[in-house]
Amino acid sequence: MCEKQYTAKDFKSDQYVRWCPGCGDHALITSLQKAMAELGVAPHDTVVISGIGCSSRLPYYINSYGFHTIHGRAAAIATGVKVANPKLTVWQISGDGDGLAIGGNHFIHALRRNVNINIVLLNNHIYGLTKGQYSPTSPRGFVSKSSPYGTVEDPFRPAELAFGARGRFFARCVDVDLANSAEVLKASAQHKGASVVEVLQNCVIFNNGSQSNLATKELRDDNAIYLEHGKPMIFGKNRDKGLMQEGFGLKVVKIGENGITEKDILVHDAHCEDNTLHMKLALMEGPDFPVALGVIRDVEAPCYDECVHQQIEEVKAKKKIHTLEEFLHTGDTWEIK
C-alpha cells in the first residue's frame, strides 16, 4: 500500500489570511506548506505553535493542529507538546520580538535541551503587530516609534544567540526566495533535535525595504551566498566569487585572479562539531561579505524528548509500580456500589 502523497493544498485551512498585502508572511507560509507536503507528514500528525505577533497568526492558516499561545511562550508550549507526544511533528512560529525579547529565555533553553522542534524565527527587525516599535534585532541607531532619535543599543544576532545556547541546527532564508526557503524548512524538519530557521522578512508597513539587498534573485546572487554541505562556498551572478580563510577570519576572493582556482575555495561542512566557522559564516554582513543563506549548521546530538521517555522506561523496568493507577491500588481499596 502506497503512502499518501500530499500537496500544499492539503495544508491550507479555510481561514481568510489576515496579513497586510506585501507582507513577507505570505511568502513564508507558501514555502512552509510546500515543505510540509514534501515531508509527507500527515496534517493530523502536525502541530503548529505560535506566540503573539503578526507571524503568530500562522496556525490559523495551516490545516493541522495548532495553538496560538501567549506572548513569548511558544517554545515552552511546543516543548510540552513534543514531550507529551513525540510522534508529532512540531513547528514553532515566532517573530523576532516574540521569540527573542519576552521569549528569549524559552528560546535559549529549548536549544540547550535540544528539544526536537522546528523553530521558524521571522525576523523583520520591528514590532509589526503593535505598530512599529524597535525590536531586539533592530540595528543600533534605528529610528522607530519607540526610538524617535535612534536606538542606543546593539541588537541580538539570532545565530550568535543560537550558537551560544549550544544550538545544533541553524539555517537562514529570505521570505521571497520560495524554492530555497522550502528546502531549508524541509532540512530543519529532517534534523533530529532543535532547529532554528531565521527568515529574513520584510514588513511592508513599518520597516519596508529592510531586506532590499536580498529582495530579487539578481541582488541575492551578488549579496548572498547559499551554503550547501560538501560544496565549495562560491557565489556571485557569474559564480566567480568565493570564500577563503585568512588567519582566523574569512576573505572574499575572485576566482581566476591571483592564481586562485575553485580548489582554493573553502568547502562547507555543516556537520562539523566545532561551530567556529559556522559562527563566522552566520555573522557575515555586507557590503564586505555576502549574507549566508541555506543550512549553516546541522549537527546531531541526543534529543531531550527522546531522553525523557527513555529514562521513564528505564525507571519503570526497575520498579514494581508503573502507573498512577497501579499506585492508587497499592493499599487497601473498597468498591462502593
Salt bridges, closest charged atoms under 4 A:
GLU38 OE2 - LYS34 NZ 2.63
GLU38 OE1 - LYS186 NZ 2.93
ASP45 OD2 - HIS44 NE2 3.71
ASP154 OD1 - ARG140 NE 2.87
GLU160 OE1 - ARG157 NE 3.15
ASP177 OD2 - ARG220 NE 3.64
GLU183 OE2 - LYS186 NZ 3.53
GLU198 OE1 - ARG172 NE 2.83
ASP221 OD2 - LYS217 NZ 3.15
ASP222 OD1 - LYS241 NZ 3.58
GLU228 OE1 - LYS231 NZ 3.48
ASP240 OD2 - LYS254 NZ 3.84
ASP269 OD1 - HIS229 ND1 3.72
ASP298 OD1 - HIS191 ND1 2.76
GLU306 OE2 - LYS192 NZ 3.18
GLU313 OE2 - LYS316 NZ 3.73
GLU326 OE1 - HIS322 ND1 3.90
